[in-house]
Amino acid sequence: MDPEQMEWLKKDLAATTKRCILFSHQSIDRAMNNGYDVRDILEAENKRAGFTKVVAAFSGHNHSNYTDVINGITYVQINSASYVWADCETQTEKRYPAEINDKYSLLKYSLTFDKPLYGIVTLDHNGLSMKGTEAKFLPPTPSEIGLPEKLGSFPLVSFIKDVFVDFKD
C-alpha cells in the first residue's frame, strides 16, 4: 500500500464511529509488502477508538483459505472462485483437451475446482458471519500429483470455510 493510500486509510477510519471491515486484494496479514505498517494503522485506530472498530480484513490474493486473528482483528483469506495457482505443472493435460491447454498456456500451473466457490457475508448487531462453499479438485488432485498440504504457508484447499466474528465490545 503506498503512502497516499495509507494516509487515506487513517483519515477514513478516524472519520467514523462505526465498526469497519476492510476488503483488499492482497492479504494484509501475510502477503502485502508493508502489511505490518498497515496493521499498525488498524490497531492504532482500534486503540484510539477505545473499542474494536476495525473488526475484520478480507482478501483473496493467495488463492487459499484461512482465518488469522492478530491483535483482535480477524484476517480472512478467501479462496479463488475457480482455481489454486500451484506455480508448478499440475498435469492439466489430464483435465482438459489439448485445445484448451493450448489456448490457456498458464492453466498448466493451476489446480481447478469442479464448481465455483464463494462466501456470503452477513452483518448484524452481534457480528459478522460468512457462509462458505465447498468444491472438489478436478483430477488429478493435488495429492495424486504429489503436492503438499500447503503451498508455502497457504493451505492447498478447495473450499471457503464459514467464519464468525463476534462484535463483543
Secondary structure as GFF3:
##gff-version 3
##sequence-region A 1 169
A	DSSP	alpha_helix	3	14	.	.	.	ID=ss1
A	DSSP	beta_strand	20	23	.	.	.	ID=ss2
A	DSSP	alpha_helix	35	49	.	.	.	ID=ss3
A	DSSP	beta_strand	54	59	.	.	.	ID=ss4
A	DSSP	beta_strand	66	70	.	.	.	ID=ss5
A	DSSP	beta_strand	73	77	.	.	.	ID=ss6
A	DSSP	beta_strand	83	85	.	.	.	ID=ss7
A	DSSP	three_ten_helix	92	94	.	.	.	ID=ss8
A	DSSP	alpha_helix	98	103	.	.	.	ID=ss9
A	DSSP	three_ten_helix	105	109	.	.	.	ID=ss10
A	DSSP	beta_strand	110	112	.	.	.	ID=ss11
A	DSSP	beta_strand	120	124	.	.	.	ID=ss12
A	DSSP	beta_strand	127	131	.	.	.	ID=ss13
A	DSSP	three_ten_helix	143	145	.	.	.	ID=ss14
A	DSSP	beta_strand	150	151	.	.	.	ID=ss15
A	DSSP	beta_strand	154	155	.	.	.	ID=ss16
A	DSSP	beta_strand	163	166	.	.	.	ID=ss17
###
